[in-house]
Amino acid sequence: MTTSITVEICVDSPRSALAAARGRAHRLELCSSLVEGGITPSAGLIATVRSLVTMDLYVLIRARGGDFLYSEDEFAAMKRDIAIAKQLRANGVVFGILDEHGELDLARCRELLDCARPLSATLHRAFDMSRNLERSLENAIALGFDRILTSGGEPNVEDAIPVVARLQELASKRMALMIGGGVHSSNAKAIVAQTGVREVHASARRVDPSAMLHRNEKLNLGILPGWEYQHAVADEEEVRNLVRAATSTG
């Protein structure tokens, strides 16, 4: 008997959430600022997306961009953000904390897990930045995370197929492994088949131009030049094709 495959789409706007829902995604990861790799979304964004979709909604808990070594104040903010996500009817949270040596910060991760329960908890790609993936996997299992999102420590998961397959073998029935990083409709089927994972994570995005008619081309207010006048959004058709491709192996 085969186990069904779950496709999670990462979104940072109501528009993308609706596109993912129409494309028949199974779960959403909600964040802000995907251009920074994602940070915690506002309470307003969580509440709005929750009102628009009925599928499982997981909220990213990440105090800022950059590394995963957090100050006491940032850690306090993450605990508060988990409480807010629970109040706003999220189904899960997504986080990860490392120490300065690149190991999972066991004490802090355990504290956030305690704050999060009974919600589901995903260890995000802080895992991929850790010193030793197999050791981090065992630590994540011992802590009680429900799943790990990983690209096998590479920018694109296609470049880490043997690593992910090994991690999946080690995780076995103890924890779910979810692949992310360069996953799209044209490669999802092959990656799932080669690694044995049963969960897939992608943003399935396209870039749309801004509707602004007046533009001040002299200014860049963000970290990426030109992004004031374009938006990356989930593409409904790509989501649908991705779901079809990934689940065709199940």
Secondary structure, DSSP 8 states (H G I E B T S, - for coil): -----EEEEEESSHHHHHHHHHTT-SEEEE-B-GGGT-B---HHHHHHHHHH--SEEEEE--SSSS-S---HHHHHHHHHHHHHHHHTT-SEEEE--B-TTSSB-HHHHHHHHHHHTTSEEEE-TTGGGSS-HHHHHHHHHHHT-SEEEE-TTSSSGGGGHHHHHHHHHHHTTTSEEEE-SS--TTTHHHHHHHH---EEEE--EEEEE---SS--TT---SSSTTGGGEEEEE-HHHHHHHHHHHHTT-
